[in-house]
Protein backbone atom coordinates (compact mmCIF):
# COMPACT_ATOMS: atom_id res chain seq x y z
CA UNK A 1 0.00 0.00 0.00
CA UNK A 2 1.28 3.50 -0.81
CA UNK A 3 2.33 5.85 1.97
CA UNK A 4 -0.10 8.17 3.72
CA UNK A 5 -0.84 11.82 3.05
CA UNK A 6 -0.68 13.67 6.40
CA UNK A 7 -2.10 16.93 5.04
CA UNK A 8 -5.25 15.31 3.63
CA UNK A 9 -5.60 13.16 6.74
CA UNK A 10 -5.61 16.25 8.97
CA UNK A 11 -8.38 18.00 7.01
CA UNK A 12 -10.74 16.20 9.40
CA UNK A 13 -8.41 16.56 12.39
CA UNK A 14 -11.16 17.39 14.91
CA UNK A 15 -13.28 14.38 13.97
CA UNK A 16 -10.28 12.03 14.03
CA UNK A 17 -8.94 13.35 17.33
CA UNK A 18 -12.20 13.33 19.34
CA UNK A 19 -12.12 9.54 19.99
CA UNK A 20 -8.55 9.86 21.26
CA UNK A 21 -9.72 12.50 23.74
CA UNK A 22 -12.56 10.28 24.94
CA UNK A 23 -10.27 7.27 25.30
CA UNK A 24 -7.50 9.16 27.13
CA UNK A 25 -9.96 10.71 29.58
CA UNK A 26 -11.18 7.27 30.68
CA UNK A 27 -7.71 5.85 31.46
CA UNK A 28 -7.22 5.64 35.23
CA UNK A 29 -3.43 5.49 35.57
CA UNK A 30 -1.85 7.94 38.01
CA UNK A 31 1.46 9.54 37.07
CA UNK A 32 2.38 7.26 34.16
CA UNK A 33 6.14 7.07 33.69
CA UNK A 34 6.19 6.46 29.95
CA UNK A 35 3.45 6.24 27.29
CA UNK A 36 3.57 4.97 23.71
CA UNK A 37 1.06 5.90 21.01
CA UNK A 38 0.84 2.98 18.56
CA UNK A 39 -0.09 4.17 15.07
CA UNK A 40 0.41 7.80 16.03
CA UNK A 41 0.01 9.15 12.48
CA UNK A 42 1.02 12.82 12.25
CA UNK A 43 0.94 13.15 16.04
CA UNK A 44 -2.54 14.58 16.58
CA UNK A 45 -3.62 11.83 18.99
CA UNK A 46 -0.22 11.89 20.69
CA UNK A 47 -0.75 15.51 21.72
CA UNK A 48 -3.85 14.46 23.65
CA UNK A 49 -1.62 12.22 25.75
CA UNK A 50 0.95 14.98 26.24
CA UNK A 51 -1.76 17.35 27.50
CA UNK A 52 -3.36 14.69 29.71
CA UNK A 53 -0.04 13.69 31.32
CA UNK A 54 2.42 16.59 30.81
CA UNK A 55 5.01 15.10 33.20
CA UNK A 56 5.20 11.78 31.34
CA UNK A 57 7.51 10.71 28.54
CA UNK A 58 5.28 10.25 25.48
CA UNK A 59 6.54 8.35 22.42
CA UNK A 60 4.83 8.02 19.03
CA UNK A 61 5.23 5.01 16.71
CA UNK A 62 3.95 4.62 13.15
CA UNK A 63 4.74 2.47 10.12
CA UNK A 64 4.31 5.43 7.73
CA UNK A 65 7.46 7.41 7.05
CA UNK A 66 5.51 10.44 5.82
CA UNK A 67 3.37 10.48 8.97
CA UNK A 68 6.42 10.26 11.22
CA UNK A 69 8.20 13.02 9.27
CA UNK A 70 5.12 15.25 9.69
CA UNK A 71 5.03 14.51 13.44
CA UNK A 72 8.76 15.29 13.77
CA UNK A 73 8.32 18.57 11.91
CA UNK A 74 5.32 19.71 13.97
CA UNK A 75 6.46 18.38 17.35
CA UNK A 76 10.28 18.25 17.29
CA UNK A 77 10.67 17.94 21.06
CA UNK A 78 9.03 14.51 21.21
CA UNK A 79 10.34 11.05 20.36
CA UNK A 80 9.01 9.51 17.15
CA UNK A 81 9.68 5.96 15.96
CA UNK A 82 9.27 4.76 12.37
CA UNK A 83 8.37 1.10 12.83
CA UNK A 84 5.55 -1.40 12.41
CA UNK A 85 3.58 -2.13 15.57
CA UNK A 86 4.06 -5.88 15.09
CA UNK A 87 7.85 -5.37 15.06
CA UNK A 88 8.06 -3.18 18.15
CA UNK A 89 10.89 -4.00 20.56
CA UNK A 90 9.84 -5.70 23.78
CA UNK A 91 12.80 -4.38 25.76
CA UNK A 92 10.93 -1.27 26.94
CA UNK A 93 7.88 -1.22 29.21
CA UNK A 94 5.22 1.50 29.23
CA UNK A 95 2.74 2.67 31.83
CA UNK A 96 0.20 3.12 29.00
CA UNK A 97 0.15 1.45 25.59
CA UNK A 98 -2.30 3.58 23.62
CA UNK A 99 -3.69 3.22 20.10
CA UNK A 100 -6.28 5.38 18.35
CA UNK A 101 -7.73 4.10 15.04
CA UNK A 102 -4.65 2.16 13.97
CA UNK A 103 -4.96 -1.52 14.88
CA UNK A 104 -7.56 -2.17 12.18
CA UNK A 105 -4.78 -1.86 9.59
CA UNK A 106 -2.83 -4.78 11.06
CA UNK A 107 -3.59 -8.48 10.62
CA UNK A 108 -3.17 -11.14 13.28
CA UNK A 109 -4.69 -9.52 16.35
CA UNK A 110 -4.49 -12.88 18.12
CA UNK A 111 -0.72 -12.31 18.23
CA UNK A 112 -0.59 -8.51 18.10
CA UNK A 113 -2.76 -7.77 21.15
CA UNK A 114 -0.80 -10.10 23.48
CA UNK A 115 2.44 -8.59 22.15
CA UNK A 116 1.25 -5.05 22.94
CA UNK A 117 -0.06 -6.24 26.30
CA UNK A 118 3.40 -7.53 27.20
CA UNK A 119 4.71 -3.97 26.78
CA UNK A 120 2.46 -2.75 29.61
CA UNK A 121 4.22 -2.18 32.92
CA UNK A 122 2.79 -3.36 36.26
CA UNK A 123 -0.28 -1.32 37.25
CA UNK A 124 -0.35 0.06 33.71
CA UNK A 125 -2.99 -0.04 30.97
CA UNK A 126 -3.55 -1.04 27.36
CA UNK A 127 -6.05 1.32 25.70
CA UNK A 128 -7.30 1.15 22.11
CA UNK A 129 -9.97 2.63 19.88
CA UNK A 130 -10.87 0.76 16.69
CA UNK A 131 -13.35 1.85 13.99
CA UNK A 132 -16.23 -0.60 13.66
CA UNK A 133 -16.31 0.05 9.94
CA UNK A 134 -17.93 -3.21 8.92
CA UNK A 135 -21.22 -2.16 10.53
CA UNK A 136 -21.38 1.25 8.86
CA UNK A 137 -23.61 2.12 5.90
CA UNK A 138 -20.69 3.58 3.98
CA UNK A 139 -19.02 0.15 4.03
CA UNK A 140 -22.11 -1.30 2.36
CA UNK A 141 -21.95 1.49 -0.23
CA UNK A 142 -18.30 0.75 -1.02
CA UNK A 143 -18.94 -2.99 -1.24
CA UNK A 144 -21.88 -2.40 -3.61
CA UNK A 145 -19.57 -0.49 -5.95
CA UNK A 146 -16.95 -3.23 -5.77
CA UNK A 147 -19.52 -5.92 -6.57
CA UNK A 148 -20.74 -3.98 -9.60
CA UNK A 149 -17.19 -3.60 -10.88
CA UNK A 150 -16.38 -7.32 -10.55
CA UNK A 151 -12.62 -6.69 -10.63
CA UNK A 152 -9.67 -7.60 -8.43
CA UNK A 153 -10.22 -4.39 -6.50
CA UNK A 154 -12.98 -6.22 -4.62
CA UNK A 155 -10.30 -8.04 -2.61
CA UNK A 156 -9.33 -4.87 -0.79
CA UNK A 157 -8.57 -4.55 2.92
CA UNK A 158 -12.01 -3.28 3.85
CA UNK A 159 -13.62 -6.59 2.97
CA UNK A 160 -11.77 -8.13 5.91
CA UNK A 161 -13.79 -8.81 9.03
CA UNK A 162 -13.47 -6.33 11.90
CA UNK A 163 -13.36 -8.09 15.27
CA UNK A 164 -16.05 -7.55 17.91
CA UNK A 165 -15.63 -6.50 21.52
CA UNK A 166 -16.29 -10.13 22.48
CA UNK A 167 -13.15 -11.13 20.57
CA UNK A 168 -10.96 -8.61 22.39
CA UNK A 169 -12.46 -9.51 25.73
CA UNK A 170 -11.52 -13.15 25.20
CA UNK A 171 -7.96 -12.13 24.28
CA UNK A 172 -7.51 -10.02 27.40
CA UNK A 173 -9.75 -11.42 30.16
CA UNK A 174 -7.22 -13.99 31.43
CA UNK A 175 -4.42 -11.42 31.38
CA UNK A 176 -5.99 -8.24 32.77
CA UNK A 177 -7.18 -7.51 36.32
CA UNK A 178 -9.91 -5.21 34.94
CA UNK A 179 -11.37 -4.50 31.50
CA UNK A 180 -13.59 -1.62 30.42
CA UNK A 181 -15.27 -1.64 27.00
CA UNK A 182 -17.76 0.54 25.19
CA UNK A 183 -18.98 1.57 21.75
CA UNK A 184 -19.73 5.09 20.54
CA UNK A 185 -21.46 6.39 17.41
CA UNK A 186 -20.04 9.80 16.53
CA UNK A 187 -22.51 11.75 14.42
CA UNK A 188 -20.30 13.99 12.30
CA UNK A 189 -22.25 16.86 10.76
CA UNK A 190 -20.89 17.35 7.24
CA UNK A 191 -21.79 19.91 4.54
CA UNK A 192 -22.63 17.23 1.95
CA UNK A 193 -22.39 13.54 1.02
CA UNK A 194 -19.26 14.47 -0.93
CA UNK A 195 -17.59 15.22 2.40
CA UNK A 196 -18.09 11.60 3.46
CA UNK A 197 -16.02 10.46 0.50
CA UNK A 198 -13.41 13.12 1.29
CA UNK A 199 -13.37 11.95 4.93
CA UNK A 200 -12.56 8.40 3.82
CA UNK A 201 -10.20 9.31 0.98
CA UNK A 202 -7.06 8.85 3.08
CA UNK A 203 -8.34 5.95 5.20
CA UNK A 204 -11.07 3.47 4.24
CA UNK A 205 -10.89 4.20 0.51
CA UNK A 206 -7.11 4.20 0.38
CA UNK A 207 -6.60 0.45 -0.22
CA UNK A 208 -9.11 0.59 -3.09
CA UNK A 209 -7.57 3.68 -4.64
CA UNK A 210 -4.08 2.20 -4.42
CA UNK A 211 -5.19 -0.61 -6.72
CA UNK A 212 -6.07 1.83 -9.50
CA UNK A 213 -3.35 3.01 -11.86
CA UNK A 214 -4.39 6.47 -13.00
CA UNK A 215 -5.83 9.56 -11.38
CA UNK A 216 -8.79 9.34 -13.77
CA UNK A 217 -9.60 5.81 -12.58
CA UNK A 218 -9.41 6.92 -8.96
CA UNK A 219 -11.73 9.86 -9.57
CA UNK A 220 -14.23 7.60 -11.36
CA UNK A 221 -14.18 5.13 -8.47
CA UNK A 222 -14.75 7.88 -5.91
CA UNK A 223 -17.62 9.24 -8.03
CA UNK A 224 -19.25 5.79 -8.05
CA UNK A 225 -18.88 5.55 -4.27
CA UNK A 226 -20.37 9.03 -3.90
CA UNK A 227 -23.43 8.12 -5.94
CA UNK A 228 -23.89 4.91 -3.94
CA UNK A 229 -23.55 6.80 -0.65
CA UNK A 230 -26.48 9.00 -1.65
CA UNK A 231 -28.70 5.92 -1.23
CA UNK A 232 -27.69 5.69 2.44
CA UNK A 233 -27.12 9.28 3.56
CA UNK A 234 -29.79 11.93 3.02
CA UNK A 235 -29.63 15.69 3.37
CA UNK A 236 -31.26 17.03 6.52
CA UNK A 237 -33.61 20.01 6.56
CA UNK A 238 -30.66 22.45 6.55
CA UNK A 239 -28.95 20.69 3.64
CA UNK A 240 -26.27 19.06 5.77
CA UNK A 241 -25.61 15.33 6.18
CA UNK A 242 -25.22 13.25 9.34
CA UNK A 243 -22.36 10.75 9.11
CA UNK A 244 -22.52 8.27 12.01
CA UNK A 245 -19.10 6.76 12.65
CA UNK A 246 -19.01 3.69 14.89
CA UNK A 247 -15.98 3.06 17.12
CA UNK A 248 -15.21 0.49 19.81
CA UNK A 249 -13.07 1.22 22.88
CA UNK A 250 -11.02 -1.06 25.10
CA UNK A 251 -9.10 -0.33 28.31
CA UNK A 252 -7.41 -3.23 30.09
CA UNK A 253 -5.47 -2.82 33.34
CA UNK A 254 -2.52 -4.96 34.42
Secondary structure, DSSP 8 states (H G I E B T S, - for coil): -----HHHHGGGHHHHHHHHHHHHHH---TT-SEEEEET-TTTHHHHHHHHHTTTSEEEEEES-HHHHHHHHHH-TTSEEEE--GGG--SS--EEEEEEES-GGGSS-HHHHHHHHHTTEEEEEEEEEEEE-GGGSHHHHHHHHHHHHHTSGGGGSGGGS----HHHHHHHHTTT-SEEEEEEEEEEEEESSHHHHHHHHTTTTTHHHHHT--SHHHHHHHHHHHHHHHTTT--B-TTS-EEEEEEEEEEEEE-
